[in-house]
């Protein structure tokens, strides 16, 4: 076999492997009574997002993204500055 082909194939597998293994999905619902709170998650720390914004858990690109949400205990979202129960 061509040595360049083998090296290129190994490199492609190394680059694509982690991307294929990390299927993006929402975080599982917590065991406590929770609600979705939009606009308070740090970049990369969101549980999910509204449609068309980003793929899901851990994919937000900026802090306080108004379309990205995290789970908070029920009744707490409206107590948090900039927290909202709906996407903006």
Buried (B, 14 or more C-beta within 10 A) or exposed (E): EEEEEEEEEEEEEEEEEEEEEEEEEBBEEEEEEBBBBBBBBEBEEBBBBBEEBBEBBBBBEEEBBBBBBBBBEEEEBEEEEEBBEEBE
